Amino acid sequence: MRTLAFQMPDRGSGGPSGPRIRVGQPSRRAKTLLMTAGVLAVLAMLFVMFAGFWTDWLWYRSVQYTNVFTTTLWTKVGMFAVFGLLMAVTVGFNIWLAHRLRPPLSAMSLEQQSLDRYRMSIAPFKKWVLIGVAALVGLISGASAAGQWRTWLMWVNGTPFGSTDAQFNKDISFFTFDLPFYRFLLSFGFAATVLSLIAAALVHYLYGGLRLTTPGARATSQATGHLSVLLGVFVALKAVAYWLDRYGLAVKSSEIRGTSDWTGLRYTDANAYLPAKTILFFIAAICALLFFAALWRRTWQLPVIAFGLMVLSAILIGGLYPAIVQKFQVQPNEQAKETPYIEKNMKATREAYGIDDADMSDYRGTTPDTEQENARLRDAVDQTASLRLLDPSVVPPAFRQLQQVRGYYGFPATLDVDRYKDKDGNERDTVVGLREINIEGIPERNWINDHFKYTHGFGMVAASGTDVAPDGTPVFSEKNLPPEETLAGEYQPRVYYGERTTQYSIVGGPQQELDYADDEGEKTYTYTGKSGVSISGLLNRAAYALTFGEPQFLYSSAIGDGSRILYNRTPKERVEAVAPWLTIDGDPYPAIVDGKIQWIVDAYTTSNGYPYSSRTTLGDTTQDSLTDGQRAVIAQQDRVNYIRNSVKATVDAYTGDVKLYEWDTEDPVLKTWRKAFPGAVESKDKISDALMDHLRYPQDLFKVQRELLQRYHVETASQFYSGSERWQIPDDPTHKGNPVPPYYLSMKMPDQDNQVFSLTTTFNPNQRETLGAFMAVDADARSDEYGKIRILKLPSNTTVAGPQQVQSKFNSDPAIAQQINILQRGDSEVEYGNLLTVPLEGGLLYVEPVYVRGAGTNYPRMRKVLVTYGERIAFENTLEAALDQVFDVDGERPSPPPEDPEDPQDPEEPGEERPGATPPATPDEALKDAADAAKKMDDAMKKGDWEAYGKAWRELQDALQEAEDAEDAGD
């Protein structure tokens, strides 16, 4: 029989004598759970990174531009790997070498004793510390280098320009393609050297190679040799920098006579900085050899001499000498010294911006003022221009009110101007816009409605630019829903891709889409295009759930077989994605081409390295009174000094297909990118005739060119230097503080025989509001003179009114002001349209439509037209009447009342007795009748009854005349 012995717990031990549970140590099950959670977390992170890559690949595959994705990706990966590895190896090698050259620590100083604990803590992990530091700097450097993928591709695929710079006689491609890459390599070399120097110095200090407080030598011979070699490499790189700086002078920005973006060498650069940089190159090379010599001398004597020589020569040769040249040679006679360099800058700038062929001619700006000329001038107006009465920035509310149909449709804030043929086959300027989906107008917002049901807009709406209906509304040539095909025949009206379509949609699956609604109810539709990415499979659904942060992708029954996701749906972002080397114009416009709605997008190749060409900032230069976030340019680089409209792109509004077409066949920058991305851009001969009919000269390029022409229109360097002939872009008369936008208009310049679709603008002399010049460019892509810039320069002493003065003249005219005040009575608002300028027989014709947003309506109607020519001014209900009045074709100038355009009858002349009317006996009675008539006018305006308004206006005029007659009779 065994006895069981029990032992009381030892209180001194703080626990039982049996098995002990260690507090704080996880159990085996907990460890397993933690390890599983860690693995899952890592896998989740990897899948998140994979999801971004995978969805990008799927999108590029859907638009058939995988070569762009793969070329960009592998270039970035290659740059990351090569330069990251170079940096890691360089820094890691120098850390290893510094450790290898460490001195023995037999005699420990107090300084080394204090560092000993750091050495001891690092000792077990030296290998991992080396690998970690090298990997960290390698990752950072590789990521930075990957961002230079454009620089690499331009260097390796660079195409010669075929012309040379004015100073070094090198092909322009050296400055645009080669020099940026050389500077990148140089900056990388500097970074690698500096990081290696810092790392090596720290290791030498940690292991006793460098001493700060210990008496005796401050550095061992090994540390001296190592660090001096690194310093020598740094100085050698500085010598290379001095040599490249010589060429950098050709693209250096400076200020001359208030022009801060002036680019290129000036007198001091060519005669002081250029030789100084050459001398400093040789001095730096010699100093580098002195640093390398310390490898054998093992003292700091030669490096110190080299350092002193570098600093002294940089101060005297690189700084003091150019300052002396500028002070004593240039400033006393700056214009004479700078003239040759200004001429080089003028020539290069004109070539780089495509304004060297601008045709400038003198224009007198005066108007003939004889009765014999009036009839001829009136006839000449119709031959000279198709005057557009619809302002695309004013009439969108009318489009919305009359053609939006449903609240979930919308039009852009500014419509577009294009050309279409009317029923008679005549080409007309036409204001167009697409009825796009407006997600904010959906009656009930939820995930299904936002992304499955309301997926697309429907149809184009177009109106004649030169006509308005009798009630002041647009005359629509393409309208209603479903569309009435009167403009360009039958076409696919559904708009899945547009300027306002920014959200993703899921189409083609079990969920039906709303096509449109009519009197019979809602019509449904299922997308049949091949656009978008299939999300039928679980992998794609999970990837897009992460990409868009929407878990319903994983379990929603609205997604099934055939479901496809559409995203990146605006024309600009689609073109930017497939051509990330292009700058995108801010104003895509729709056109019906071969039975399809195509968005036409202009794209530019740019450079910041064109020698001697002055720079401009695209974001600022393309800004005007109509520019908003939707119409802003998408620039790969905002500061440029070379630009070409080298690519015309299209985006199908139904399928989303993107096509890039070569437009400028001579542009070496486009040729370079076509070599880098073969097949991405199709040749120019692939542009169809139907598409060519709608291509036009782009606004943003025109804005850039007019910005440069403010200064570079002058013929001589002395005029440029003095600034006496400088122009400025006038402010928009109706949007103070913003430059006036350019306007599309079919017109002919004095040297042209027929009207041509043109893009026009005006200039004021600097600091003045008179007219300085008128500029037009042939904007019709079918024209033999497409892109030809014509400038009519007015005499410098001209007093021809500019746009702001014309607007002021209009506002200050007593008769017109009275009528404007009447139009503004009640809750009505007056809006002014685009002030068009047209050269006419030596003078300038100004035309401005005036719109009234009447009480009870929320959209403007064109009620009046302002026309001025010289000192003549007219304010009439129609353009024809205003032109007739200005040119006095009937020999008289009647006073126009602001009657409703629907009532074509002319008012009776004031004072003319109306049949059956009894004149009041006293002036007081007549004034009472006038007050009653004014009240009737207010009531009619509030009701929108323009017939009653016109009748009350005539009663008011009669009553005022009767009061005047009664006062005369009393006298």
Order of alpha helices (4+ residues) and beta strands (2+ residues): alpha-alpha-alpha-alpha-alpha-alpha-alpha-beta-beta-alpha-alpha-alpha-alpha-beta-alpha-beta-alpha-beta-beta-beta-beta-beta-beta-beta-beta-beta-beta-beta-beta-alpha-alpha-beta-alpha-beta-beta-beta-beta-alpha-beta-beta-beta-alpha-alpha-alpha-alpha-beta-beta-beta-beta-beta-beta-beta-alpha-alpha-beta-beta-beta-beta-beta-alpha-alpha-alpha
